[in-house]
Every structure is written in C-alpha cells, then in structure tokens.
Amino acid sequence: MAAAAKESLETIEQRILSRVSSTERNHLIGLLRNAVLFIKLMRGEPLAEEEKSYPAHKLLSHSEHFGGKEAAATLAFRLELIDRYQLQNANYIEQILTLDYPAAYGKRLTARKALILRELYEAPTIPKYKLAKKIGSSSRVITRELNELQHEFAFQIITSADPQKFRLINQGILFRTKSTRHAEQLENFLHNQKGFNRTFQLDRDMLRGIIVFRYPDQQKAHRLFEERIRWLQDEFFIECHLSRLTGFAYSLSFATYDPEINAFSFDPEIVSEAPFTYIKQHLNTLPPLQGCDYGGPIRFDRADFLLAHSLYSSGYLGQTEFKQNLLKQHGFDFSKKTIWRREQRLRKESVSTPIIDMQIPGFDEYISIFVFCSTGACKTICGIPSFLPYVIYFSTDSGCILHIQRPAHTSALTGQLIRALQKEPGVSEVKLLRYQWQVVSPRHVDIVDRWNEELQKWEILEGDI
C-alpha cells in the first residue's frame, strides 16, 4: 500500500510539472516537493535522507506539521484535482496548494502596491503613464510592481461578461447531495459534460455546493434545463434551491490595510454587531460597488462574443497579440485597429466589467453566503462590501450571494455576520458555503461556434445542458 501511495503522489507531481513552462516549473518544484513530503510524513511513510533535508519552501515546509493528517488529506485532494483538470498556471496552482497554510497569508503588501491596487480598482483601464503620475512614480516602476503583484498575490485583471447581453441565462442551484459518494459522482459528471457552461463549487463537507448553469434564453434550452434539474434531484440531491443571477458587482478596498502589521484594521465590533445600522446611516458616503445589473440582449457576432469575454482579461500583464491570436483560432484575421474599434463599441454597450482578482494578504479562506430575501433587504445587504477588503456580490431573483475572502483565524466573524443577516427585516433564509474547489466546464470559447449570426440564436443539441 505504501509503495502504491508513494508512486501515485510522485507521478502526480511530475505530471503537474510537465504541463507548465520551464520558468514556472522552477517556481513550482520546491512547493510541490514540500507538499508531497508533508503528505508522506503525515501518512507515516519513511523519508530518505535527502528527502528529510530537502529545503523548505517559503510558503509550505514539510517539516512544519501544520494541520496534521487533515491538512495532508486536503493537500493530496488538491494535488489530484490540479492534475485531473490539467491546470497550467503556476500562480493559480500555488494559490490552491497554500490557501490554508500560515506562511501563505504572511506575504506582505507594501503601501505603494496597495495604492496601485486602489487606483486600478477605480480605473482598471488607466494607462500606465497616468497611473505612474497618480502615485508619483515611473512607468518602469509600475511595470515592476505589477509583475511582483502577479508573482506574489496571483494578481490579474479579468473580465466578467454580462450573459444576458449575449442571450444567455445564469441559473444557480444551491444543493445538498445524498452522500459524499454522490458529490464525487456529480463532480465527475459535470466535468465530462459538453455543451454550455457550468460552474461547479463544492463545500468542504463534500456534501453541499452550487452549480451555475449558463444556457441560452430560448424555449428549447428552458425545457432541457427543467429536465436536467429533475434528473439531478432524482440522482444526487436531497435538497436544492434555484436562483437566477440578475447582476454582478465587487468591492476591493485597502483603505484599512496596515503594511506594518500586514493586516486590516477594520473594527470587528462594527462589522459583527451592527453592520446594517452603520450602512443605513452612511449610505450616501460609502464607496460604490463596481459592476452592473444584467441588461437586455444586443446584436452580436462570434468575434464580438470572444472580445467581450476577453475585453479586459489581457490586462497590464498580457501579451499585445493575445486577442489577435484568440480571434485567429476561430477564423478572424483582424488588425489591431479593427479590434480596437470593436472593443470601443462593446464598451459603449456595457457588455463586460473588469475585475481585479488576487489573493488578499492575511486572508486564508473563501466563503459564500447565500441570502434569500426581499428586494428591499438586498439594497441594504449590498453595503456589506464597504466593510470588508474583497467581496463579490451577485443579485438574484430570490435575494443575493456574497463571495468573501475571510481574514485568517476569524471564524467567529462568519457566524456573527450570518446572525446579523438573519436578523435583517426581509431576510427569510441564510446559507453558508465554504470554498473547497471550483470546476468550470466548458469555457466561453468552447461554445462560440454554436452562435448562428444570421438568425441571432444559439444552436442547441440534446445533452447540452
């Protein structure tokens, strides 16, 4: 048994390394080796002398037995998933493996980097020279700082496209499965399905989770979705709640970050005991969320669809040819000027929102809070991001969803926030989901060729949803 386990771990380790570039491979070797050695130690497997003296990684040391056997089991699970879904981004792999490890949330953010992030949140498309002028620096320094942010905190600017602009619906299902075996079967089923987009997120108890289906707003698709829900309920679920996503927003704030102590200094008493009283008193002065309510459909072609979903994603750190290459893969040989003109039109149509995505320093866990409430209650609840450094907010037809990066060692904060939500007038139910793993299958580029430009309709096949 021990030999089989050793071979399995090391095989997974080598396969992961084989998929990344040579530069990123050097970045990951030490981290993966420490993870494997830590798992072996916790399993009681003997280490060779050279393994015992293997250098510790700055974010994860096999000699520091943080979390014991439970942490080792979590690491092994994450290694298997990284391998199964063939992840190739070294920063994302690092973020997954070190999510709960103390050294990972000990990384420090300088005051200048925090200032850069604040300016980018307010104006994500600001040119580098203007950004440099705002913070009193040079474009060269800005480039260096952004590269360091990418390396240390997995920083990137990504795009959130409005699905309704492209005649698509986002329908979420919060579920509880019959058993952990059913949860694993459900995950495998969703990963292997073709057709339109699905996002699968599982809680750490391996029983609860959410699936977000993105499918065409067409009669046939609605029928197929209803059939799929009935089948999922029969096969996997003992409980499920449906919510249609109607808008998106997010908040990123480093106003309360203290680089000296590498922590946020927000007052926990205000956050936990009276957040809604404070929100109502300061509604006109709190910083606004960045985002939009989903709108009506536009007329578009396949090139528009591709550009809209990558409108901001190349960001400051992407290659200038990124969008040209993406379009060429689908038969479009556009000049940069043509792409620029199309993007200007898409921006006027408000088809996408730029988002800063990163690992917040001092935060070790992702949680999602699902609130079933009235429209009036949602208007108050959406002020919660004003208190916390990073929150993604979705409005739904039954309430709202808050995705939060939670500060390390503050599990009580989650319970206090949920209790405050439950007491708010108009709230009927509150449910918590603790992030474990997320799978997206397939991607937006995988469905673009299903769009019939002449009829302005999606081509739908049986089994697509």
N, C-alpha and C positions, 0 to 999 in steps of 0.2 A: 504493500500500500504506500509506504513512504517513498519508494523509488518512483512509483507512478505519479505521485503528487509532485515530486521534485522535477521530473521530466515535463509535466504539464505546465508548471509555473515558468520554467526556463524557456520552454517552447513559445509560450505566450509572450514572454519578454522579448525574445528575438524577433517574433513576427511583428510586434508593435514597432520595434526599432527599424525593421526593414521597410516600413511604409513611409517613414519620414525622411526628409532631406538630410544630407550629410551634416550640415550645420546644426539642424535641430536635433539630429541623433546625438551629437556631442553634448548638447544641452540636456538630453533626457537620460543618458546612460547611467549617471550616478543616482538619479532619483529612482529609476526603475529597479536598479540593483539593490538599493536600500529597501525598497518596498518588498521585493522578493525575499531578501534575507530576513526581514522583520516577520513576514508571514511564516517562513520556515522555523524561526525561533519560537514563535507562539504556538506552532503545531508540535513542538518538541523534537524537531528534526535536527540532527547534529550538523554543525557547520565545519567546513575545512578551515585550516589555519589562515589561509589567505582571505577567506570569507569573514572570519572573525575580525580581522584587522582592516577590512575594506573601509576606505574613507567615508565618513558621514556626509550626507548631503545637507546643505544649509536649511532645507525645508522639511526633511524627513530623515531621521537617523535610525538605523536598525538596532542600535544599542540603547535607544531610549524607548522603553516599552510603554508608550502612551496608549491607553485604551485596552491593552491586553489582547485576549483572544477575540473579543468582539470587534476591535479595530482591525485585527488581522483578517477576520472574515469579511469585513466591509471592503478592505483593500483588495482582497482576492476577487470579490464580486465585481469591483470596478475594473480591475485588470481584464477580467473575462469580457466585460461589456465593451471596453475600449478596443479589444481585439475583435470581438464579434461584429462591431459596427465600423471596423477599419478606419478609426479616426487617424488623421494625419497632421493635425495642428498641434505642435508641441506645447504651446501655451495653454490650450484647452485641456490637453492630457494632464499637464501639471496641475491645473486648477482642480480637475476632478480628483486626482490622487491625494492632494494636500488639503482638501476642503475643510476637514475637521482637525488637522494637525496643528499644534500650538505654534510652531515656527512659521507656518504659512500665514497666520494672521499677525505675525510680528514684524512684517515688512513695513517700512516707514515711507510715508508720503511727505515730500518736502513742501514748504509753504508755496514755492513757485509752481510746483506741479499742481497743487490744489487750486491755485489761481488760474492756471491754464485750463483746468477742467471746468471751473466755474464759467470762464469766458466761452468755452466751447459749448457748454450746456445752453447758454443764452443765444449763441450764434454758431451752430455747428458748421456752417459753410463759410465762415470768415476766412479770408486769405491769410496765409502765414505772415506776410509782412504787416498786415493790420493787427493780427494777434500779437506779434512781437512788439509793435508800438504800444499796444494797450498795457502790456505788462512791463514795459521798459526794458526790452531785451532785443536780440537779433534773430533773424530767421534761422540762422545756423543753430543757435541755442534751442530754439523751439523744436527744430527737427530732432536734435539730440534728446531733448526731454520727452518728446512723443515716442521715440524709439525705446527709451527706458521705461516709459509707462506701458508700452506694449509688452516688453520683456518681463517686467516685474509684476504687473497687475492685469495682464491679459486684456489691455485696453484696445478697443476698436470702436469705430463708428459704423453702425449697422442701419438697415432700413426696415421700417415697419410699414408695409403697404396696406392701404385700405381695401379690403377684399370686395366690398360692395361696389366700388368703382369698376371692378372687373367682373361683375355679375356672379360673385361668389358669396357664400354664407359661411360664417364661423359659428358652429354649433358645439357647445361644450357639454360633456356628460361627466358629472361627478359620481363615482361609483364605489361600491364595496363588493369584492368578489367572494365567492363561496369558500375559497381556501387559498393558501399561498401557491399551491399547485395550479389552481385556475388562473391566478395572476400571471404566473410564468407562461402558461399556455396562451393567454391573451396577448402578452407582450410579443411572443414569437409569431403569433398570427398577424398582428398589426404590422410588425416589421416586414413580413414577407408579402404583404398585400400590395398590389399595384393600384393604379387609378389615381384618385385625387388625394390631396394632402391630409395627413392625420398626424397630430402631435400626441404622444403618449407620455404621461408623467405618473410615476409610482411613488407612494409614500414609503417611509422607512419600515412600516409594519408589514409591507409586502401584501397588503390586503386592499387598501384604499388607493384611489388615484383619479386621474382625469384624462379623458380623451377629447381632443378638439378636432372635429371634422370640418374641413374646408371643402365645400362642394358647390356645384352650380346652383344658382337660384332659378331653377327650371322645374317644371312639373314632374318629369321623369325622375330627376335627382331627389326630389322630396319624397317620392314614393319609395325609391331604393333606400333612402335614409331611414324611413319608418320601418321598412322590412329589416334592415340591419340592426336597429335598436331592439326590435322584438327578438331577433336571434341572439344578440348579445345577452339580453336579460335571461333567456332560457338557458344558455350555455354557461355563463360566467357570473352573473350578478345576483346578489340578494337585495341590493338597494341601488337606485340611481336617480339623479336629479338632472334635468335638462335646462340649459341656459344658452340663449343666443347672444353672442357678443355684439354689442352695438357701438362701441367706441373704445379708444385707447389713449392713454396718457402716461407720462412718467415724470419722476422728480429726482434730481440729483443735486445735493447741496453739501458743500464742505464749509459752510459758514461756522459750524460749531466744532470743526476739527482742530485739534491742537497737535501740531507736529512734534512738539517737545515730548509729549507723553504717548504719541501715536494712538490717540483715542478721540472720540467725540464727546463733548462736554454738555450734551443736552440734559435738561433736568428730568430725571426719571419719574419724579413725583407728578410733574405736569403731564407727562406722556401717559402714565398709567392711571392716574386718579381722576383727572378732569380734562381729557383732550378735547372733547366736544364743546365744553363750556368755553375753553380758550379759542377754539376755531370760530365759534359764533361771535365772540367778542372782537376778533381781529380779522374777520373775513375779508375786509377790503384792503388789508395791508399784507396778507400772507402772499408769498411768491406764487405765481400761477404755474400750473402744470403745463408741460409741453405735450401736445397731442391733438386729437381731433375726434369729433363724433363721425362715425361712418356715414358716407353720403350716397347719393344716387349714382347710377351707372353712367359711364362715359362711352363714347365710341372709340375703339382702340384696335390696333393690330398686334401681331405677335411681337414685333420689335418693341412696341410701347410696353407690353407686358413685362418683357425682360428688363428693359431700362427702369421701369417703375420699381421693380424688386431689387435693383442694384443702384438706385438713384444716389444714395449716399454711402453705400457699403464699401466702396474702394477707399473712401475717406482720405485722410492725410498720408496714410502709410501704404496705400495701394499703388500698383503699377499704373502708369498713364494709359497703357494699352489694354487694361483689364476689360473694359466694356466693349472695345472693338473685338477682342478675342471671343468674348461671350457671344456677341452677335454673329460672328463668323461661324461659330459652331452650329448655328441654326440657319445659315444661308444668307446672312445680311452682311454685305461688304460696305459699311458706311464710313465716310470720312469723319474726323473729329468734329468738324464744323456741323455736319448733319446731326451727329449725336447731340451736340450742344443745343441746337435748335429744338430738337425733340424734347430734350430734358427741360428746357425753358417752358415749353408748353405743358409738360406734365407737372411741373412745379406750380404753374398757374391753376391747374386743375386740382391741386392739393391731394395728389394720389398717394403720397408717402410722407412718413415722418422720420427724421434722423434720430437715432438713439445712441447715447454713449453706453457701451456695455463694458463692464470691468469687474474685477474682484475688489470690493471695498476693503481697505485696510482695517483690521480689527474686527471683521465680521466673518463668522465661521459657518453660518447655516442659512439655507434658503427655506422660507416657508411661504405657503399660500393660504390666505384666509378668504373663504367664500361666504359672502353675506347675502342672505335672501331678505329683501327689504323693499320699502316703498321708494318711489322716485324722490320724494322729499328727503328721506333719510340718506339717500345716495349723495345728495348735494352737500350734506354735512360731512359724510364719511370721506369724500374725495379730498377733504382738507388734511387728512392724516399724513400724507406725504410731506407736509410742511414741517413735521416734527422729526422725521427720520431721514438719514442721508440718501437712501436709494430705495425707491418704491415704484413698481409698475402697476398701473391701475387700469382695469377693464370695466366698462359699464356693460350690463347685460339687461335682458328683458325681464329678469327676475331679481335684480339687485346689482351687485358688483363683486369684483375679485381683486384682492390686493396681493401682489407678489413682493415679498420683503426680504432683503438681506438683513439678518438679525445680528446684533452685536454679540461677540463671544461671551460665554458664561452669563447670559442674561435670559435664561429660560423662563424666569418669573415674568419678564416683560411681556412675553407672548400671552401668558394666561391673563395678565392684567388688561392687556389690550382687548382680548376676546370678551372679557367680562364687561368692559366699557361699551363694546359694540352691542352686546346682548341687552344692555340697559337702555340703549338709544331708542326713542319712540319710532315706530315704523319698522323695526327690525324683527323678523319672525324667526330666523334661524341663522346660526353662525357655525361654520365647519372649518377645521384646520387640516392642512396637508403639509407634511414636512418633506422637502425635496429629497429624493433619492437618485432618480435617474430619468432622463428625458430622451425620447426617441422621436425623430421626425422622419416620416416615410410617406410618400416620396417628397422631393423638393419642388419648388415652383417651376424650375426649368424642365422638370420631367413631364409637366402637363401642358406646356405652352403649345405644343403641336396639336393639341386637342381643340384649339380655338378655330372656329370657322369664321374668318374675317368677313366674308361676303354676307352671311346670314346673321353675324354678330351673336352667335350661340356656341356653347360648348357641346362637343360631341361626347355622348355618354354611352358607355357599354355596361352590360350586366357585370356585377362584381367590382365596379369602380369605387363603390362607397362601402 
